[in-house]
Amino acid sequence: MARPEVGAGGAAMDTGGPDVAPRPGPRAWLALAVLAIPTLLVSIDNTVLGVALPELSAALRPDAATLLWVVDVYPLVLAGLLVTMGTLGDRIGRRRLLMIGVAGFGAVSLLAAFATSAAQLVAARALLGVFGAMLMPSTLALLRSVFLDRTHRRLALAIWATGFAAGAALGPIVGGLLLEHFWWGSIFVMSVPPMALLLVVAPLVVPESRETEPGRLDLVGVVLSLLTMGPLVLALKLAGSAGGVTPAVVASVLVGVGSGAAFVTHYRRRVRRGLDPLIDLELFARPVLRHSALANATTMFGLTGLLFFSAQYLQLVVGYSPLQAGLLLLPGFVVTVVAGLAAARLARRFALHQLVATGLALVLTGYVVCLFLQVDSAVVLLMTAAVLIGAGIGLSETVTNDAILAAAPPEKAGAAAAVSETAYEVGAVLGTALVGGVLSAVYRAGVVLPYGTPSSAGETLGGAADVATTMPADTAAALLASAREAFVHGVDVASGVAAVAVAVVLVTAGLGLRRAHRDVLAAGASAVDADAGHAVARR
């Protein structure tokens, strides 16, 4: 049974209805600025660590397995807890959960910055994932409470979504700037001042919202959701790093699938007994939500896949510094912001399926451009691909986020936001795992190592570059030439695989959303789909 959502002052709100809500005032836009900050920081934390790994490795001296966990434990915990935290925010209050997450994220960032061993850093990164999972669905769900008017909510979501995408892109740039002047821990310290400011400002400008009659938290569902999401995400990570299926990958998949089946059984049992489950699986019966989440995952797949090889291409093939590489990719991220803001206006004239299909088509075109990258290609080719992919991300993400939130009942805003965030994280993992896995496999098969060369040169282009510094000039030149050719060939093959994956989703999500659009018109809705909550084209 749907319950009204409680907003500021305890007033009931219907945030899913027609556009009759008042226009947002200055306080609403200030709340948006406040809610965008944790989103930006959590997204930066996903990608900033990469540039610090050399200094971090020299300082803490982790073994290979521990270093992998330093990188992977944060997104693993984050993805596994998003659904739980989104539902928890619906029950205890989304702003309250946001404040807990802000305080915890800032405090643990300090612990990470001053870790004296790799094990301590792994533990700190895991805790950052816990508190980061509190932040993400809370910010998105609170936007629904703050912006009641659908038109302005789209604009707010455009700004929020571009902040998320920009954070992932800014991570390497920010990390490069900090590491030019400070030690590796500075990449964690940077989160502390903004989080401290949020603790003071957020309660003043962001209204509380929650369910009016929250049931008891489904602890069994929490455990089963963790055992579902965590192992499945881990399997993707392991497959990407190993370049294929290993016994560990199979074991992780079996644990995840088995736990997922147990979760569904547990869900049905709770529903039969009249108890509230952790998350309402009926949400996924709504085609708009289901296909929008698929499109969300695919746009993040496109972004992280591009980031995986573009930074290496610009630095290790072309020869730019980390900061120069980040700046060359900056136009693509600027276009992401512009396209996201434009999508809020375009949504008034075009149907959801049209905008999503166009966005995914742009991402697809960007990867097709990457098929033509060579060792001596002009940098403008990669910049063009980045601009196309950025435009597609901005155009699609804005409208899909709005559709996901509007497709769910108001009291389930946190759960719907968690679905959107989980799609982001799964897409990000897939981008690294699939694109990185294919690229690594092609590189290992194609690189030619001079006699006596350490095996690390045959694993990655970075390894080859490191080994080359210890070799005679002629031998080093031959190794680097082979490694660069093998890497670029891997980029071409991985881009082709990514293009196929995006094309499949383009057809699947595009047709699914188009059918939902036609069903709305057939049902007699002339302007607004009351169930899905998104505007349809006026014809």
N, C-alpha and C positions, 0 to 999 in steps of 0.2 A: 504494500500500500504506500503510495507516494505521500511524503510528509512535506509541509512547507519548510523552506529554508529560513533560518533565522539570520538576520543581518544586524547592522548597527542599531543599538538600542533595543534589540529583541523584536523588531518588527518583521512580520512575515513578508517574504518576497516571492514573486513568481518570475524567475529570470528566463524562463523558456518560452514565454508567450510572445504575442505580436509586438511590434515596435510602438508601444504606448508609454514607455518609461520616460522619465525626465532626462533632459540632456545632462551629461556629466559636467560638474563644476571644476574649479581649479584644484580642489582637494582630491578629486578622482585622478586627475593627471599626475599630481604629486605622488599619489599612491602607486600609480603605474611606474614612475621613476624608482620608487623604493623597491617594488617587487621585481624590477628588472635587474637590480644589482646582484642579488644572490643567484639568479639564473645565469648571469654573465660569469660570475666567479666559479660556479660549479662547472660550467662548460669549459672555462679556461683550464681548470684543474684536470680535465680529461686529457688535454694535449700538451700542457706546459712541461710535463716531466721529461719528455723526450730529449729536449735540448740540454737538460741537466744531467743526463745519464753518465756522460764521460767523467765529469767532476765528481758526481756522487759515487761512482764506482771506485775512483781513486781514493776518495776519503773513507768510505766504509768497507771497501773490498768485499762485496758480496760474491758468492759463487753464481754460476749461470742460472740455476734454478731459483735462487733467492731473488736475483735481479728481475727475473720474469714475474715473480709474485709482487715485487715492488710496483711494477707497472700495471699488472692485471687485477690485483685485489680490489682496487678502488671501483672500477666499472663493474666487476663481478658482484660486489656487495650492493652497489647502487642499483643495478638492474634487478637483483633479487628482492629488494625491499620496497621498490616503488609502489607496487600494488598494496602492500600492507600499510605503508605510510599514508597513501592516498585515502584509504578507507578509515584509518585511524584519525586523520584530520577531519573527516566528515563527522566523526563521533565526538571528539574532545574539543573541537574548534580548530579551524585551519590557521588562524592567526596564532593561536597558542602553540600549535605544532611548529609553525614557522619560527617563532621566537626560540623554542627549544633547539631547533636545528641551527639557527644563526649563532646562538651562544656556544653550542657544541662544536660547530665547524670552526669558529674562530679559535677556541681553546685548543682543539686537537691540531690545528694548523701550526701552532707554536710548538707543540710536542714533536710534530714531524720535522719542523725546521731545525730543532736542536737534538735530533736523534743521534745517538753515539754508536749505533750498530744497525746493520741492515734489518735484523729481526725487529728492532724497535720501529723502524720506518715502515715495515710491512704492517705491524699492528696499528700504527697511526693512520696509515692509508686505509685500512679496513674500517676504522672508526670514522674517518672522513666520508667513506661511502655510506655509513649508517646515517650520519647527520645530513649528508647531501641528499639522501632519499627523502628526508623530511622537508627539505626546501623546495624541491622541484614541483611535485603535485600541489603543494600548498600555494605557491605563487600563481600557478595557472588557474586553480579553482577560485582563489580570491578575486582574480580579475573578473570572473563571472558575477561575483557579488557586487563588485564596485561599479562595473559598467553594465547597467540594466538594458540600455538601448542597444539593439543588435548592431546598428551601423557603426556606432562608436566602439563597441566591443571588438569588431573586426579590426579597426585601426589599432586598438590597444594590443590585440593579439599579434598584429603584424609587427609592432615594435618589440613585443616580448619574443616572438619567434626569431626575428633577426638578431636580437641580443644573444639568443642561444647559439645560433649558427656563427655569429661573429666571435663569440667566446672561444669556440673550438678553433677558429682560424687565428685568433689573436694569441692563443697560447704560445706557439713557437716564437712569435715576435716579442711578446712581453718577456718570455724566458730569456731570449737572446739579449735583450736590453739589460735585464737584471744581472745576468751572468758576466756582462762586460765590466761591472762595477762591484759586484758583491759575490758572496759564496753561494753554494747550491741551495742552502736552506732559505734564501731570500724568495724563492718562488712560492714558498708556503707562507712566509711572513706577510707577503703583500695582501693576503686575504683578511688579515686581522683588523686593520683600521676601518675598512668598509663594514665589516661585520659588527664592530663596536658601535659605529654610527647607526646602523640599522636597529640595534637594540634600543636606542633612544628614540629614533624618529618613527619607526614602523607602528608602534602602538598609538601614536598621535594621529596618523593619517590613514591607516588601513583598518577598516571595520572588521569585527569578528563575524564569522558565519559558521554554521554547523547544523546538524540534524537536531530537530526539536525533541525527538524521542529515540535517542541512540540505544541500541540493544547492547548486550554484552559482547565484548570483543571475542571473535572466533579464534582462539589460540591454536587449535588444531589446524585450522585453515592457514594461519600465519606460517606454521612450521612446514606444512605441505607446499605452500606457495614458494617458500625459500628453497625447499628441496627440489622444486620443479625448475624455477628460473635459474638458480645458481649453477647447477650441473649442466644445463643446456647451454648457458652462456660460456661456461668453462670449456665445454666440448668444442664450441666454435673457436675459442682462443687456442686450444691445444691443436686443433686441426690446422689452423693458420700457421702456427709456429712450426709444426712438424711437416707441413706441406702435404698432408694427406691423413688418412684414417689410421689411427693407432689403437692398441688395446685400451689405453686411457681414454681416448675419445669415445670408443664404444661403451665403456663402463659408465662414463658420464652421461651419455645419451640414455642408457638403460635406466639409470637412477632418475634422471629428469622425466622421462616418459612414464615410468612407473609411479612416481610421485604425482605427476599430472593426472593420471588415471585415478589414483586414490583421492586427489583433490576433488575431481568431478563427482565421485561416489559420495564423498563427505558433503559436498554442496547439496546434492539431491536429498540426502538424509536430513539435513538441516531445514531445507525448504518444506519437506513433508511434515516435519515437526513444528512448522511455523516459526522457526528461528531465523534471525538474520545471518546470512553467510558473510564471509569476508568480502567477497565481491559478487555482484549480481551478474552471473554469466549470461543472463537474458540480454544484457547490453549488447553482446556480440551478435544477437539475432537481428539487430538493426543494421541493414546493409550500409547505410551512410557511415555509421561509426566504424564498422568492420573494414570497409574499403578505404576510408580516410586514414585509419591507423596503418594500413598496408602502404599507402602512399607516403605517410610520414616516415616509416622505416626506410623506404627506398630513397627518399631525399637525403637522409642522414647517411645511408649506405654510399650514395654518390659523393657526398662531401668528404667522409673519412677515407674512402678509397682514393680520391684525388690527393688528399693531404699526405697519404702514406707514401706515394711515389713522387709527388711533385717537389717536395722539399729535398729529397735525395737527388733527384734529377738536376735541380738547379744548383745544388752545392757540390755534388760529387762527379757529375758529368760535365756541367757547364762551368763550374768553378766559382760560384758566388758564395759570399759569407752567409751565415744563418739569418742575419738581419736583412741583408739584401734580398735573399730568397723570400722572406716574409713580405717585404715591401713590394716585390714583383707580383705576389699573389693578392695584394691588397685591393686592386681594382675589382677582382671577382667578388670580394666580400662587400665592397661598397655597392656593387650592383645587387647583391643579395638584399641589402637594406632597402634600396630604392624599389626593387621589385616587390618586396613585402609590403611596403607602404602603398604602392600602386595597386596591389591585389585587393586592398580594402575598398578602393573605389571601383575597381573592375567587377567586384562581386555584386554590385548593384545592378549591373547590366548583363552579366553572363552567369550561366548556371555553374554549379559546383563542378560537375563532371568536365565541363569545357576548360575551366581554369586548371584543374588538376592534370588533365591530359596534356594541356599545353606545357605546364611546368615539367612534367616527366619527359615530354618530348625534347625540351631544351637540355635536360640532364643527359638524355640519350645522345643528342647531337654533340654535346661536349665530349663524351667518351669516344664518339666516332672520330672527332678531331684528334684525340690522343692516339688513335691508331697510326697516325702519320708522323709521330715523333721519331727522330733519329738522333744520333750522337751530335751531329752538326746542325740540327734544326734551329731556326730562329726562335728566340725565347717568346716572341709574340704568338707563336702557335700554342704554347702551353697557356699563356695569358688569355688567349681567346677561349680555350676550353674552360678555364676557370671562370671566365665571365658568363659563358653559356650555362654552366652548371650552377653558378651562383644565382643567376636569374631564375632558373627553374626551381631552385630551392625556395627562394623568396616568394615566388608566385604561388607555389603549391602549399607550402607550410601554413601560411596565414589562413587560407580558407579551410584547410583540413582541421586545424586546431579549433576554429570556430564551429565547424560541423560536429566534431567529436563532443565538445562541451554542450552544444545545443541538442544533440541527439539523446543525451541522458537526462533523466529527471533532475530538477534543481538540487534535491537533497543528495544526489549521487555525483555531484560535481567533482569531489575529490577522487572518487573511483574512476570517473571518466578521464580526469586529468592524468591519473596514474597510467591509464591505458595509453594515452598519448606519449607520456614520458617513457614508458617501457618500450614503445615502438621506436622512439628515438635511440634508446640505448642498444636495443637489439640490432637496429640498422647500423649503428656505429661499430658494433662488434663484427657484424657481417662484412662491412666495408673493409676493415682491417684483415679479417680472416680470409675472405674470398680473394680480394684483390692482392693482398700481401702473400697469401699462400700460393696463388698461381704464379705471381711474379718470382717468388723465391724458388719455386720448383723449376721454372724456365731458366732462371739464372744459374742454378746449380748444374743443370744439364748442359748449359752452353759455354760456361767459362772454361778457358784453357789455362791450366796452372803450369808455369815453368817447373822443371825438375827441382825438387827440394823445397818447394813453396809450402808454408804451413797450411793446414787444412782450413783454417779460419778464413783464408782468402776466397775459398770456394763456397762459403756459406752466404756472405752478404757483400755488397759493393763497399760498404764501410770497412769491413774486414780486409778486403783487398787493398783499399787505400792505406790502411794502417800498416799492413805488411810491406807495401811498396816503399815506405819510408826507410826500411832497413835493408833494402836490396840495392845492388849496383844499378846505375842509371838505365842501361839498356834493358836489363831484365825487368826493372820496375815499369818502364814504359810499355813493354810487351804485355805485362800483367794487367796494367791499367787499361790498355786498349781493348784487350779481350773482355775484361770485367765490365767496362762501359758498354761495349756492344751487346754482351749478354744481358745486362740490366735493361737496356733500352728495348731489346727484343722482348724481355719479360713484361715491360710496360705495355708494349703493343698487344701482346697476347692477353694480359690481364684486362686491358681496356676493352678488348673484344668480348671477353666473358662478362664484364660489367655491363656492357652495352646490351648484350642478350638478356641479362637479368632485368635491367630496367625496362626493356621492351616488353618482356612478359608481364611485368606489373602494370605497365602503361595500358596494355590491352585488358588485363583482368580488372584493375581498379576503374579504368575509364568506362568499360562496358557495364560494370556493376553499378557505378554511380549514375550512369545514363539510364539504366533500367529503373533505379530508384526515382530519378527525376520524372520519368514517364509515368510511373505509378502515382506520383503526386498529382500530376496534371490529370490523369485519368480519374482520380478520386475527386476532382473538382476544385482543387486548391489553385486559385488564380495567381497568388503572389507568394504565399508562405507555406512551407511544409510544416504543419503544426507538430508532427511527430518528431521529425529530424531536426527541426528548428533552423533550417537554412533557407535563405531566399532562393526562389527559382526564377528562371528567366521570365520576364513579362513579354508575352507574345500577343 
